[in-house]
């Protein structure tokens, strides 16, 4: 998470990226958003603060950031790309019901070695899919309600 403009500026400068107002706003929006936003979600949020921001600029900036390892594009769902601002390696859980994506802290011993069977590992992507605990809880409550009303 980026806690200040100075920190965001430092991140961009360390990667050789000119820290423009739009780039700083985009970086802050992704790093401060743990919901793994889509382009559409990011654009809707950012255009309120930066009315001149086009989706083309947003796409180009995210591509630049991804190329430098500042953000990671997530291809968990074939219908959309999400963006993750958490730089350290971690896995994700995708809820098939509410479509939210959650970070999972699972240690992968093989990935930490940076090689496997003589192959160099550059990236690790771990995706789990299922129903999140919130949706399970809500479905359980809905089923109880349906049973209660059915027997009444």
Secondary structure, DSSP 8 states (H G I E B T S, - for coil): ---SHHHHHHHHHHTT----HHHHHHHHHHHT-TT--BHHHHHHHHHHH-TT--HHHHHHHHHHHHHTTSSEEE-SSTT--EEE---S--EEEEETTT--EEEE----HHHHHTEETTEE------EEEE--HHHHHHHHHHHHHHHHHHH-
